[in-house]
Amino acid sequence: MKTKRRFVIASNNQAKTAELVTCFAYLGYQAISYQQLIGRHEFPSEGTQSYQENAQGKANFIARLLPDEWIVADDSGMLLAADPDGLGVQTARQLKMYTDTEHHLNQRILAIVANKSREVTMTTTLVLRTPIKSVIGHGEFHGTIATEERGQNGASFDLILVPDGMHQTLAELSDAVKLPLLHRTKAIADLMTHMEETTHAN
């Protein structure tokens, strides 16, 4: 049975927040940005070692400001077979060293995998903070990097991510096909499974 509780997303990244809202809605849940309730706040600096610790830190920060809400925070990264020691937890920060524009970020990824393995994993860790407990969810996307940006239904990495077993990028797929493949959708589903397990355990 789906909870009717509203989820509040702890992020200042508008694109990430919009995608999480869409993924929650796809699975039948309501989510909003924390900024709709209290306005923008600056988060403490993130670490470089752990998706879970980063997500937990963001969730805890907003939970202190909105103690009665169900707060969800995300930390995500890209793992490239062509550069196994790069990106990961520091994906956003490393890529922004080169440029902030989505097109140039994608061009940087295309350059990294040129003439190398194009295999890619996108990973997300979600932390839910309620007034009484914390719950963790994980999700992964597996696929390859396209040879160029393609598609209209999406932006950023969606233009270059090709799901395993397919030839189209995520941005070339309809929402009905695309959304269940996303690492954030899978992380939300996993989060809800663990939330139900902890509820039944209590």
HELIX and SHEET records of a PDB file:
HELIX    1   1 GLN A   14  TYR A   26  1                                  13    
HELIX    2   2 GLN A   35  ILE A   38  1                                   4    
HELIX    3   3 TYR A   51  LEU A   65  1                                  15    
HELIX    4   4 THR A   91  LEU A   95  1                                   5    
HELIX    5   5 GLU A  102  VAL A  113  1                                  12    
HELIX    6   6 SER A  156  LEU A  159  5                                   4    
HELIX    7   7 LEU A  170  GLU A  172  5                                   3    
HELIX    8   8 ASP A  175  LYS A  178  1                                   4    
HELIX    9   9 LEU A  179  LEU A  181  5                                   3    
HELIX   10  10 HIS A  183  ALA A  201  1                                  19    
SHEET    1   A 6 ALA A  31  SER A  33  0                                        
SHEET    2   A 6 PHE A   7  ILE A   9  1                                        
SHEET    3   A 6 TRP A  70  LEU A  80  1                                        
SHEET    4   A 6 GLU A 119  ARG A 129 -1                                        
SHEET    5   A 6 SER A 134  ILE A 145 -1                                        
SHEET    6   A 6 LEU A 161  PRO A 163 -1                                        
END                                                                             
